[in-house]
Amino acid sequence: MQSFDVEPVLDEFAEYLALERGRSPHTRRAYLGDLRSLFEFAAQRHPSAGLTALTLPVLRAWLAAQAAAGAARTTLARRTSAIKTFTAWAVRRGLLDTDPAARLQMPKARRTLPSVLRQDQALAAMAAAEVGAREGDPLALRDRLIVELLYATGIRVSELCGLDIDDVDLPRRLLRVLGKGDKQRTAPFGEPAEDALRAWLADGRPALVNGNSGPALLLGARGGRLDARQARTVVHQTMSAVSGAPDLGPHGLRHSAATHLLEGGADLRVVQELLGHSTLATTQLYTHVTVARLRAVHDQAHPRA
């Protein structure tokens, strides 16, 4: 806003999000980006009003403009959350007299069934990654480990990239994972992922490690910690080698792991714990996937379908 410097306010709000709400760096960046866009929009309507330009009509108009520009319902829900969190905080801080977003409704995010691999496609993807690693190339060994761990444990790509060597318990086949809100959980993995880990730690990582590596488990080509963008590229490249498989990224492997666990008879609450979901409702989405798959198989195979 033209006569009001919002950056010090946003800096303080970001600190609140981190320290008191436990929001991840990704969420904090998204919220601050949303709010800067909102402030710019409000300043065009009320150039000298400061934070008081954030009236309910302005908030609704900004969200309507975002929707008209093609923002997805999930994005609108996040932007509404950013507004409501900020204005409630601003009232407590004495920056606003009343909360203009108190009556702002949160748009419901449409739940869609995630695309997942069939079990044979998942095994084919793991096999494709293993073939590439047989030559012993350090990056190929790393790439095999990326897809193995994502599918074996169902962890998020951000959690994968955040793993340190000390987070791996090879004898017990366990990972110590730091999830959303800095919540720690344990993720088990099987023998194929153990083999991939041992090969990477013995022959892959030592060939790439340098002064920038630190304790990171997974490294980029230049020796620094692997980032999420690189991991996504690896997964997409691996999936392109699997005939008939959907083009999934890391989150698709997470969806597939959850679905295959449930198809194998795993308890829903166990899957919730493995995935690090804060509520059971999020995990229950995968039960709809398995029901949809049962319907598809029934329709194709049953003579009376």
WODAWO-V559673 format. One record per helix or strand of 3 or more residues. SS is the DSSP state (~ for helix, > for strand). FROM is the first residue (numbers start at 1). TO is the last residue. If there is no record, write none. Layout:
# WODAWO-V559673
ss=SS from=FROM to=TO
ss=SS from=FROM to=TO
This chain:
# WODAWO-V559673
ss=~ from=7 to=19
ss=~ from=25 to=45
ss=~ from=50 to=53
ss=~ from=56 to=68
ss=~ from=73 to=92
ss=~ from=119 to=133
ss=~ from=138 to=153
ss=~ from=157 to=161
ss=~ from=165 to=167
ss=> from=174 to=178
ss=~ from=180 to=182
ss=> from=184 to=188
ss=~ from=191 to=208
ss=~ from=228 to=239
ss=~ from=250 to=263
ss=~ from=268 to=275
ss=~ from=280 to=301
